[in-house]
């Protein structure tokens, strides 16, 4: 998944710190990101234009709070 955790001096602490940043306590699975990309190129999304689709598990909410 994310290899830099293993390169940290304390991989378990680095992973825990990352997870603590996210309101859901986890990061997305690759499939969750892929599902959003598939939606954006599907007919279900044909009226959505010039928009950003933030897929961050609520992380950006903390930046605006």
N, C-alpha and C positions, 0 to 999 in steps of 0.2 A: 504494500500500500504506500506508505510514505517512508522511504528509506532513511531520511535524515534523522529520524528518531533513534535509529540504531547507532548513528555516528555521534550522538550526544554523549557527554560524560556520564550521564545517568539516564539511559533510555526510558526507563519506567517513569521517571519524574518528568521528562520532556513530553511523553505521551499524555500523562495526567494533566499537565499544564495546558496542552492543546485542547484536550477534551473539556477542561473547565472553562475555556473561553466561549464555548458553544452552549446556548441555553438548553439544547436537547442532550447535552453531555456526550455527543458523538460527532463524527464527521460523516459526510455522505459516502455511500457505497458508489462505486463507478456506475452501476446500473441506474442509480437515482439521477445522476447528472445526464446520462445517456437518455433517460426517459424525457427529460426536459428538452433536450436537443431534438429528439424525434417529434415531440409535440410541436416545436417551433417550425418544423418543415412539413407538418401534416396539414391536411385540409381543415382540421379542427382549429387551426390557428391562422386562417387566411386573412382575417381582418386586423390582426396585430401587426403594426408597422412602426418602425423607428422607436422601439421600446427596449428597455433593458430588462432582462429577466434575471433577477438576483436569486441565486440558489446557494444559500449559505447557512441554512439551518437556523436562522435568526441572529447570526453573528453581527450583521450590520445594524440591528436594532440597538445593540449596546453602544454603538458609535454615535447614535443620534439621541440617546437617552439622557 
